[in-house]
């Protein structure tokens, strides 16, 4: 792996917390993701199933984790199944985990080769009453390609129709929402790499450069720092493209006078960073660009004060929306009278700020977790207000990653330039 070693205690503790949520005589099974095809004999780079990684630390295809706390045989209470390597695999694909390496990574004593799984499964199903299987239950997920989990669920229900099947996803959503100290360490590193890429961009951008050239600078910095690459599709939008929320074509030439909206983040050890900045292509903001930037920055600073223990997402978004309304009135984009008489279910600020201010962050950039759970210490949220004025070809978004603590919060990206003066100064260098 490109990233440094992770203490197996992280995964041991994650499994312990998961086991505590299981009723007696439960069996839980987690599968690695498929290697996805492209065309002909091509494949995409492998990306592990985040729940399997969270519970085992294994970053390899064709892996299965079994958790059966009440199994009669102690060796069957935690089992990691790995793909047995061969000379052919070594020649064509490279090294795979040995059993001893699997023990070191996951902190699991019982490691078996994958071909032992059917017989062990049959034995454990004879003991189990409740069977926990996994699926993607993210609230915004659109799953059109059949996954390994989906095939496995169908096969299990066909072969063992009388067992009680339960959903593992809600349990993982509950656990993954609270980050441990080791997870925060990994997320800090993802943020550091992201910040270094941003500083690199500040010294690179000038009129005439292409958006994809900027993207290449970012990816270069990511990969030279031990990141696998971007945690999500990087948004490099200049001029009018900055007003498109999920603009990823990145194929426009930056023009003098444009503001360039950057939304990117490194992945490190499968954990995501998520940063947004809006910088002047010419190195200096125009008076109007400064005005809008400062408005977004004020909303950003207010929103940060609301990311505290006990608050909740609907109350939070309403409060941020009210501050944004005030800023949009000052910018002559909204009329104060119209705002006073608006439909509360269709606030006028949505024309210029159509997305939410925050989302969970972790192994997924839009991480799992119950949306309406009150904020708790250990949660990490993004803070990303923006104003998009299509008629002015101007879009500005500012985003940092915020860790909620027992006494307030901590900005995990506090060292990344955010103020106007700092950005202009660094671009002049």
N, C-alpha and C positions, 0 to 999 in steps of 0.2 A: 504494500500500500504506500501511497505517496505521503500520507500523514503519519505522524509519530505514533508510538504505542499508546493505547488507552488502558488504564488500569482495569483489570477484569472485575474488580470490586464494584464498578459501576453497573455491570450487567448482572452480577450476583444480587445486588440490592434491588435492581429493577425486577428481577424474577421473584424475589421475596415479596415485594409489594404487590406484584400481580397475584401470587398464590394466596395472599390474604383476602383477596376479593372473591375467591372461588368457593362455592359450596362443597360439602363432602362428596367424595367419589366423582370428582371431576377430572376430565381429560381435556387438555388444550393443545392444539396443533397449529404450528405456524410454518408456512412455506416461503422459500425464496421466490423472488420474482422470476419470470421468464426472461430469457435473452430474446429480444424482439427482432423480427426480420425487417429488412428494408425491401430490396428487390433482388432478383436472381438469388445468389447465395450470400448476399450481404446481411449483416446484422448491425443493430445499434450497440453502442457500448453498454455493458451491463450496469444496471443500477439496482441496488438491493432493496428489498421490501423493508420499509422503515420500522415496522413493528418487530420483524425478525431481528433486525440490527439492534433495536432498542433493548431486546431481551437477551441477546447473545453476543453482539459485537462481530458476528461473522459477516464478511463482505464478499461472499462467494456464491455463485449460482448452484443450483441443485442441492440445496441444504434444507433440512427440516428440523425444527425444534419441537420436542414433545415435553409437556409438563403434566405430570400426573401425581400430585402430592400424596395421595393415599394408596399408591400402588403397593401391592404385597411385597414385591422385591424392591429393596431400597435403590438398587442400581437403575430401576425403571422410573424413578420419580422425576428425574431430569435426564433427557437423552438428546444429544445432538447427532444428527445423521449427516454425514458428509459424503461427497462424491469421491469414490476411490480412484486414485490416479493410476496412470500406466505409462509405459515408455512412449506409446503413441501420443497420449495427451501431453506429456512433457515436451515432445518434439514440436507439436503443432500449437499448443496453447500456453505452455509454461508450467510453472510450479503451482500445485494446489496444496491446501492445508493437509498436513499429516494429522493423525489422531492426537499426538502430543501437542502440536501447535493449536489444534482446536481446543484442547483443555486449557492452554495458556491464554488464549484469546477470551474464551467465554467463562472460564472458571467452572466448567462442568466436568465431572469425573467420568461419566459414561459417554464415550464417543463410539459410534458405530458407523460402518459403511452403509450407504443408501440401500444396498440390496437386502439388508436385514430388516428394513422398515415394515414390509407387509406382515411378516411373522410376529414382530413385536406389536404392531398395531392390533392384530387379531387378539393377542393375549390381553392387551390393555382394554380393548373394547368389551371383553368379557367381564372386566371388573368395573367399568365406568357406568355411571347413570347419565351424567350430563356431559355433553361433548361441545367444547367451545371451538368454533371455527372462525376464521378471519375473513374480512372483506373490506373494501374501501367504502366507508360511510361518511366521508367528508361531505358537509352540507352542500358544497358547490361542485361536487364531483360529477363529471359526465363520462361514464364508462361505456364505450362502444366496442372495445376489443375484449374478448373473453380472456380472463386472467387465469393463472395457475390456481389461485384460490377458488375461483368459480368452478373450474373443472373438478377440483378436489371435493368441494361441497357436493356437487351433483353425484360424484362417484360414491362418496360416503353415504349419502342418503339412499342410494340405490342398494348398496351392499349391506347397510345396517339400518333398515327403515324404522325399527322400534325404539331406537335411542332418542333421548331428548336433546335436541340441538339448540345451542345458545350462541349468542353473538359475542365475539371477543372484542370487537371494535369499541363499544362503549366503555369497557374497562380500560383499554389502552388510551382512549381519549381522556379519561379521568386522570390517569397516571402521567401521561406525557405533557399535560398542561403545566405541571410543576417541574421546573428544571433543578437538577442537583448541581452541586458545586463543580463537579467534573464536566457536566454538560455546559455550564456557563463558561468554563475554561475554553472549551472547544469553540463556543460561539464567539468568545472574545477574539480568538485567533482568526476566525472567519472574518470578523469585523476589522481586525488589523490589516489583513491582506486586502480587504476591500478599500480601506482608507489609503493604503499605499498605491493602489491602482488609481484612485481619484487624484491623488497628488501628481501622479505620472501624467494623467490627462490634463491637469491644469497647465503643465509645462509644454503640452503638445498641441492643444487646440489653437487654431488661428483661422482666419477667413480662407476659404478654398479647400480645407481639409474635408474628406468624405466621412460620413458617419461610420461606415464600416471600418475605416482606418482607426477611428477612435475605439471602436469595439475591439479591434485587434490589439491595441495597446493594453486594454483592460485584461483581455484573456492572457496575454503574454505575462503580465504581472501576476495574475492568479496562478498560472501553471508553474512559473519559476519559484513560487512560494510554497509549493506542496499542495495546492488546491487541485482537485480534479477539473475545475473549470467553473463556469457560472452556475449558481444555484437555480437559475431560471433564465428565460430568454431576456437578454439585456435590451433595455429601451434606450436608444440613442437618438433623440428626436430634436431636430433644430427647426426654428421658425414655426410654421403652422403645424408641422408634425408633432411638436411638443404639446399640442392640444388633443392628441389622440392617445387615450389612456393606455392602451396595450399595443402601441406602435413598435414593431420588432423587425420591420424590413430593413431599416438602417441603411438606406441606399441614396440618401440625399446629400448634396454637397453643401456644407455650411457656408452661409453668406455673412458678410460684414453686417453688423447690427442685429443679427439673430440672437435670441437666447437659446441655449442648448440644454434640453432637459435630459438628465441622465438618471436612469433607474436600473441599478445592477447590484449584484452581491456575489461574493465568493461562496463556494461550498467547501467546507473543510471537515473531514471525517464524517461526511454525510449531513453535517449541520449547516444551516443557511444563514447568511447575512443578507440584509435588505436595506439599501441606501438609495436616497434620491437627492440630487442637487440640480440646480439650474444656474448655468454660468453664461457669461457674455462671450460670444465668439470673438468679438473684437478686443476683449480684455477689460472693457469698461461698460457698466450698465447705463442705459439712457435714463433720463429723469422718470419717465413712465415705468420703465422696467424696475427701477429702484423702488418706486412707490408700491408696485404690486408685490415685489419681493418682500419688502418690509411688512406688508399686510399679512402675507403668508407666514412670515417669521413670528409675528405676534400671535397668530393663531397656534402655531407650533408650540410656542412657549407656554401659552395658556393650557393647551391640551396636555402637555407634559405634567402640569400640576394636578391634573385630574386622574392620572394613571397611578392610583394609590389603592391600598387595601380597602375593601368594603364598597368601592364604587362598582357600577355595573354598566354594561355596554350601551344600553338604551339611554340611560340617564347621561352617560358620558357623551354620546354622539349628539344628543339634544343640546347639551351645554356648549359643545364645540360649534354646533350649527348656529347658535345664537350669536356667538362671538364672530363667526364668519359673516353673518348677516350685517353686523355693524361695520365690518371692514369693507364689505362690498358696497354699502351705502356711501362710505367715505371715498371710495374709488369711482363714484358716480355710475356704478353698474346696476344698482338697485335703488328704488325710490322708497324712502322711509315710510310714507303713507301706504304704499302697496304692501310692504312687509307687515305693517300693523294689521292689515285686513286680509292677509293671505290665508289660504286653506292650510291648517296645521299639518294635514296629512300630505300636503304637496308643497313644502317650503320652497320659496323662490330661489334661495341660495343654491339649490341643486342644479340650476342652469350652469353655474360657473364652478361648482364643487360637487360633482355627481357621485363621488365614491365615498366609502367610509374612511374614517380617520385612522383606524387601527385594526390589526388582525394578529392572531397568535403567530409566533415565529418559533421554529425549532428544527427538527429533522425535515419538515416540509416548510417551504417559504410561507404558505398559508397553512399553518400547522393545525393539527387536530385539537379538539377540545370543545366542550359544550359552550356554545356562544353566549348563553345567558347566565353562566356561572359568575358569581361575584368575583372581583379581582382579589387575588391572593398572592402572598409573598412567594416568589419563585417563578411566577408567570413572566413571560417575555412577550411584549407587544411592540408592533411598529407604531410610529407616530408620524403620519404622512398627510398633512393638509396640502391642498393645492388650489390654485385658481387658474382657470383655462378660459381665455378670451379669444374665441375663434375669429371674430371680426378684426382683432388686432394682431392675429397670428402670434399670440403670446401665451405660453403655458409655463407655469412655475409650480413645482412641487418640491417640498423639503421633507426628508424622511430620515429618522434615526431609529435605532432599536433600543427599547427601554425595558430594563429589568425592574419589576415591582419588588420592593423590599419591605421588611417589617416596619421600617421607619419612614418610608417614602418611595423613592425610586432611584435608579442609577441609569444614566445614559451610557450604553455600551459603546457609543460612537462619539463621545464627548471630545475626543482628540482630533476628530476629522473636521476640517474647516467648514464653517457654516455661515458666519457673518459676512456681509457684503464686502467690507473693507479687507478682510483676510483673503477672500477669493480674488479680488482685484489685485491685491499686492502679490500674491503667489503667481498670478498669470503674467504679471509684468516682468517677473524674473526670467 
